[in-house]
Amino acid sequence: MGSGQVTDWQGKNVTVAGLGVSGVPAAKVLHGLGARVTVVNDGDDERARAQAAELEALGVTVRLGDGATLPEGTELIVTAPGWKPDKPLFTAAHEAGVEIWGDVELAWRLRGQDGRKAAPWLCVTGTNGKTTTTQMLAAILEAAGLRTAAVGNIGVSLLDAVLGEQQYDVLAVELSSYQLHWAPSLRAHSAAVLNLAPDHLDWHGSMEAYARDKGRIYEGNRVACVYNVDATDKPSTEDLVREADVEEGCRAIGFTLGTPGPSQLGVVDGILVDRAFVENRQKNAQELAEVSDVKPPAPHNVANALAAAALARAFGVPARAVREGLRAFTPDAHRIAHVADVDGVGYVDDSKATNTHAAQASLAAYDSIVWIAGGLAKGATFDELVAASAKRLRGVVLIGADRALIREALARHAPEVPVVDLDRTDTGAMLQAVQEAQRLAQPGDTVLLAPACASMDMFANYNKRGDAFAEAVRELGA
């Protein structure tokens, strides 16, 4: 089908791989455009059967429990982002010369097809901080009076954004590595990679493949490729910019928690400043906001704010809108959320810290910590995290299925730190964990839930884990 927009879908045989939050909307859109749609899905549970019934009522063919076989006559596959590239369905597609798109690729190809102007995309990816940065970006764009929305991996369908009745001036788009893998023709106005750390390696196969998919976000950028000056990851986000094939005149724009150089945004004496989108950037800087305007003002969240500001400034947003947008922004729950102070000890919920990179950023925000950690490690190792954070730890309470991995790293790199190992994985363990943390803590300390692990061994998701922590803290103060 080539790399351009498809204008005639009538009668095309399209297979949608996977139901769920992306597959169902994709199937409906394609059917509405006149394509002959077949949906294949691995699962055959109650939810899948309900979704299948909804689609079949429209005239869509659905095959449940059979996601491996390529339907005869398929001309294009549109896949849910989580389906791994090595699935037999995709092997068969490659052998048959059939293209594979994700829902993001489909949305990109369909933008502007109804005759209206297609809104530019400002795109954000990274191992951690994507959602917060995208929401900050949308708040800044709104403060500038622009019609915008935070969409994509954030939970709002890009298909709805590009095809719905609401028209936008610009979109703030969060993209995961999965989505980028299946979006070969995406070309953003400007894009940012916030950071890189090992994550989802079971899906991508290697760190190199994971970084390569993240780096796709820079391909074809028109105005700015925003990268993290302070990152020590290899490859770095700056390396990804160097490797990208961008449009002539596209600029590399760095963000740093230190004093910015020319073509960078950074921090000077508690002020967020811009030396990229100003006249005579060799000598001049523009004040954008104060660190205190960022909620919460933890270092990694200030970095998120700088990345969001860089993308907004690349789009021509005035400095005042950066300050107003950051002040108006309210972070989602379970992201370094202060729950309460009890007997002089702060209790902070960062249940969203589901990997070591996120947990390390969270731990770096506090000086003296009783750390609640553990869950499903997803293949992670914890030596680097513990070594970097050891001097901040008053004590540690471990929960979850893979807590032994963290306990062993603590024994190697922080043997003097007291550790409570809770040998239980029921949801009630969180109350005991908080009680043990209270026992270890002293006035002025922070009890921090930053698990560095996924939650599904004990909880439905990280939200439920954070809710359990907050409820346990409220019981302490009752």
Residue pairs with C-beta under 8 A, 6 or more apart in sequence:
1 75
1 76
1 99
3 184
3 185
5 109
5 110
5 112
5 113
6 109
7 113
9 30
9 33
9 34
9 35
10 33
10 34
10 35
11 34
11 35
11 36
12 34
12 35
12 36
12 75
12 76
13 35
13 36
13 38
13 71
13 73
13 74
13 75
13 76
14 30
14 35
14 36
14 37
14 38
14 74
14 75
14 76
14 77
14 78
15 37
15 38
15 39
15 40
15 70
15 71
15 74
15 76
15 77
15 78
16 23
16 26
16 27
16 30
16 37
16 38
16 39
16 40
16 77
16 78
16 79
17 23
17 39
17 40
17 41
17 67
17 77
17 78
17 79
17 80
17 83
17 87
17 89
18 39
18 40
18 41
18 42
18 67
18 79
18 80
18 82
18 83
19 39
19 41
19 43
19 48
19 51
19 52
19 62
19 80
20 51
20 80
21 155
21 157
22 80
22 81
22 102
22 103
22 157
23 39
23 41
23 80
23 103
24 51
24 54
24 55
25 103
25 157
25 159
25 160
26 78
26 103
26 106
26 159
27 37
27 39
27 55
27 60
28 55
28 58
28 60
29 106
29 110
29 159
29 163
30 37
30 78
30 106
31 37
31 55
31 58
31 59
31 60
37 55
37 60
37 61
38 60
38 61
38 62
38 63
38 71
38 74
39 52
39 55
39 60
39 61
39 62
39 63
40 63
40 66
40 67
40 69
40 71
40 89
41 48
41 52
41 62
41 63
41 64
41 65
41 66
41 67
42 65
42 66
42 67
42 68
43 64
43 65
44 64
44 65
48 64
49 64
52 62
52 64
55 62
56 62
63 69
63 71
67 83
67 87
67 89
68 87
68 88
68 89
69 88
69 89
69 92
70 77
70 89
70 92
70 93
70 96
70 98
74 93
74 96
74 98
75 98
76 98
76 99
76 100
76 101
77 89
77 90
77 93
77 98
77 99
77 100
77 101
78 100
78 101
78 102
78 103
78 105
78 106
79 90
79 100
79 101
79 102
79 103
79 182
80 102
80 103
81 102
81 103
81 104
81 153
81 176
81 178
81 179
81 181
81 182
82 178
82 203
83 89
83 90
84 203
85 181
86 205
90 100
93 99
93 100
100 182
101 109
101 182
101 183
101 184
102 178
102 179
102 181
102 182
102 183
103 157
103 158
103 159
103 179
104 152
104 158
104 175
104 179
104 180
104 182
104 183
104 186
105 182
105 183
105 184
105 185
105 186
106 159
107 157
107 158
107 159
107 161
107 162
107 163
108 121
108 158
108 183
108 185
108 186
108 187
109 185
110 159
110 162
110 163
111 118
111 119
111 162
112 118
112 162
114 163
116 167
118 162
119 161
119 162
119 167
119 168
119 169
119 170
119 171
120 170
120 171
120 188
120 189
120 315
121 170
121 171
121 173
121 186
121 188
121 189
122 137
122 141
122 170
122 171
122 172
122 173
122 188
122 189
122 190
122 191
122 311
122 312
122 314
122 315
123 152
123 173
123 174
123 175
123 186
123 188
123 190
123 191
123 192
123 217
124 130
124 133
124 134
124 137
124 172
124 173
124 174
124 175
124 191
124 192
124 194
124 307
124 308
124 311
125 174
125 175
125 176
125 177
125 180
125 191
125 192
125 193
125 194
125 214
125 217
126 133
126 192
126 193
126 194
126 195
126 196
126 214
126 237
127 194
127 195
127 196
127 197
127 199
127 355
127 357
127 358
128 194
128 195
128 197
128 300
128 353
128 355
128 357
128 358
128 361
129 194
129 195
129 300
129 301
129 303
129 304
129 307
130 153
130 154
130 174
130 175
130 176
130 194
131 153
131 154
131 174
131 332
132 301
132 304
132 331
132 332
132 335
133 174
133 192
133 194
133 304
133 305
133 307
133 308
134 150
134 152
134 154
134 172
134 173
134 174
134 308
135 150
135 154
135 172
135 329
135 331
135 332
136 304
136 305
136 308
136 325
136 326
136 329
137 150
137 172
137 308
137 311
137 312
138 148
138 149
138 150
138 172
139 325
139 326
139 328
139 329
140 308
140 309
140 312
140 317
140 321
140 322
140 324
140 325
140 326
141 148
141 169
141 170
141 172
141 312
141 315
141 317
141 321
141 325
142 148
142 325
142 328
143 320
143 321
143 322
143 324
143 325
143 328
144 312
144 317
144 318
144 321
144 325
145 321
146 169
146 170
146 317
147 166
147 167
147 168
147 169
147 170
148 168
148 169
148 170
148 171
148 172
149 156
149 161
149 166
149 168
149 171
149 172
150 156
150 172
150 174
151 157
151 158
151 160
151 161
151 171
151 172
151 173
151 174
152 158
152 173
152 174
152 175
152 179
153 174
153 175
153 176
153 179
154 174
158 171
158 173
161 168
161 171
170 189
170 315
172 311
173 188
175 183
175 217
177 199
177 200
177 203
177 204
177 210
177 213
177 214
178 200
178 203
178 213
180 186
180 213
180 214
180 216
180 217
181 204
181 213
181 216
183 216
184 216
186 216
186 217
186 219
186 220
187 219
187 220
187 221
187 222
188 217
188 220
188 221
188 222
189 221
189 222
189 223
189 314
189 315
190 221
190 222
190 223
190 224
190 225
190 226
190 311
190 314
190 315
191 217
191 218
191 221
191 224
191 225
191 226
191 311
192 217
192 225
192 226
192 227
192 307
192 310
192 311
193 214
193 215
193 217
193 218
193 226
193 227
193 228
193 237
193 240
194 228
194 237
194 303
194 304
194 307
195 228
195 231
195 233
195 237
195 357
196 210
196 211
196 214
196 231
196 233
196 235
196 236
196 237
196 240
197 233
197 355
197 356
197 357
198 207
198 210
198 357
198 380
199 210
199 355
199 357
199 378
200 210
201 207
201 210
201 379
202 378
202 379
204 210
204 213
208 235
211 235
211 240
214 240
215 240
215 243
215 244
218 225
218 240
218 241
218 244
218 246
219 244
219 245
219 246
220 245
220 246
220 247
221 244
221 246
221 247
221 250
222 246
222 247
222 249
222 250
223 249
223 250
223 251
223 314
223 315
224 250
224 251
224 252
224 253
224 310
224 311
224 314
225 241
225 244
225 246
225 250
225 251
225 252
225 253
226 253
226 254
226 255
226 307
226 310
226 311
226 314
227 236
227 237
227 238
227 240
227 241
227 252
227 253
227 254
227 255
228 236
228 237
228 238
228 254
228 255
228 256
228 303
228 307
229 238
229 254
229 255
229 256
229 258
229 264
229 266
230 256
230 257
230 258
230 303
231 237
231 238
238 252
238 254
241 252
251 263
251 276
252 263
253 263
253 264
253 265
253 276
253 310
253 314
254 260
254 261
254 263
254 264
254 265
254 276
255 264
255 265
255 266
255 303
255 306
255 307
255 309
255 310
256 264
256 265
256 266
256 267
256 306
257 266
257 267
257 299
257 302
257 303
257 306
258 266
258 267
259 266
259 267
259 268
260 266
260 267
260 268
260 273
260 274
260 275
260 276
260 285
261 275
262 275
262 276
262 281
262 282
263 275
263 276
263 281
264 275
264 276
265 272
265 273
265 274
265 275
265 276
265 288
265 306
265 309
265 310
265 313
266 272
266 273
266 275
266 306
267 273
267 291
267 302
267 306
268 285
270 290
270 291
270 292
271 287
271 288
271 289
271 290
271 291
272 287
272 288
272 289
272 290
272 291
272 293
272 294
272 302
272 305
272 306
272 309
272 322
273 285
273 286
273 287
273 288
274 285
274 286
274 287
274 288
274 309
274 310
274 313
274 319
275 281
275 284
275 285
275 286
276 310
276 313
277 286
277 313
277 314
278 284
278 285
278 286
286 319
287 319
288 309
288 319
288 322
288 323
289 305
289 309
289 322
289 323
289 326
289 327
290 323
291 297
291 302
293 305
293 323
293 326
293 327
294 301
294 302
294 305
294 326
295 301
295 326
295 329
295 330
295 331
296 331
296 336
296 338
296 365
298 336
298 361
298 362
298 364
298 365
299 361
299 364
299 365
300 361
300 362
300 364
300 365
301 331
301 336
305 326
308 325
308 326
309 322
309 326
312 321
312 322
312 325
313 319
313 322
331 337
332 352
333 349
333 463
333 466
334 349
334 350
334 351
334 352
334 462
334 463
334 465
334 466
335 350
335 352
336 348
336 349
336 350
336 362
336 365
337 348
337 349
337 350
337 466
337 470
338 346
338 347
338 348
339 347
339 348
339 349
339 469
339 470
339 473
339 474
340 346
340 347
340 473
340 474
340 476
340 477
341 347
342 438
342 473
342 476
342 477
343 438
343 443
344 443
344 444
345 370
345 438
345 441
345 442
345 443
345 444
345 445
345 446
345 447
346 445
346 446
346 447
347 434
347 446
347 447
347 469
347 473
347 476
348 366
348 446
348 447
348 448
348 449
349 449
349 466
349 469
349 470
350 358
350 359
350 362
350 448
350 449
350 450
351 449
351 451
351 455
351 462
351 463
351 465
351 466
351 469
352 358
352 462
352 466
353 359
353 361
353 362
353 450
353 451
353 452
354 375
354 451
354 452
354 453
354 454
354 455
354 462
355 378
355 380
355 452
355 453
356 380
356 381
356 382
356 384
356 385
356 452
358 450
358 452
359 373
359 385
359 450
359 451
359 452
360 384
360 385
360 388
360 389
362 448
362 450
363 369
363 371
363 385
363 388
363 389
363 392
363 448
363 450
364 388
364 389
364 392
366 392
366 446
366 448
367 392
368 392
368 394
368 442
368 444
368 445
368 446
369 389
369 392
369 393
369 394
369 445
369 446
369 447
369 448
370 393
370 394
370 395
370 396
370 397
370 437
370 440
370 441
370 445
370 446
370 447
370 448
371 389
371 393
371 395
371 396
371 397
371 448
371 450
372 396
372 397
372 399
372 433
372 434
372 437
372 447
372 448
372 449
372 450
372 451
372 469
373 396
373 397
373 398
373 399
373 403
373 406
373 450
373 451
373 452
373 453
374 398
374 399
374 400
374 401
374 402
374 403
374 406
374 451
374 452
374 453
375 399
375 400
375 401
375 402
375 403
375 451
375 452
375 453
375 454
375 455
375 456
375 457
375 458
375 465
376 400
376 401
376 402
376 453
376 454
376 455
376 456
376 457
377 402
377 405
377 453
377 454
378 453
378 454
380 405
380 452
380 453
381 405
381 409
382 405
382 406
382 409
382 452
383 409
383 412
383 413
385 409
385 452
386 406
386 409
386 410
386 412
386 413
386 414
387 413
387 414
390 413
390 414
390 417
393 414
393 417
394 417
394 440
394 441
394 442
394 445
395 417
395 418
395 419
395 420
395 437
395 440
395 441
396 406
396 410
396 417
396 418
396 419
396 420
397 419
397 420
397 422
397 433
397 436
397 437
397 440
398 406
398 407
398 419
398 420
398 421
398 422
399 422
399 424
399 425
399 429
399 430
399 433
399 451
399 458
400 425
400 451
400 453
400 457
400 458
401 425
401 457
401 458
402 453
402 457
403 421
403 422
406 452
407 419
407 421
410 417
410 419
418 440
420 433
420 436
420 440
422 429
422 432
422 433
422 436
424 432
425 457
425 458
426 458
427 458
427 459
427 464
427 468
429 458
430 458
430 465
430 468
430 469
430 472
431 468
431 471
431 472
431 475
433 472
434 447
434 469
434 472
434 473
434 475
434 476
435 472
435 476
437 447
438 447
438 476
441 447
447 473
449 465
449 466
449 469
451 462
451 465
454 462
455 461
455 462
455 464
455 465
458 465
459 465
459 468
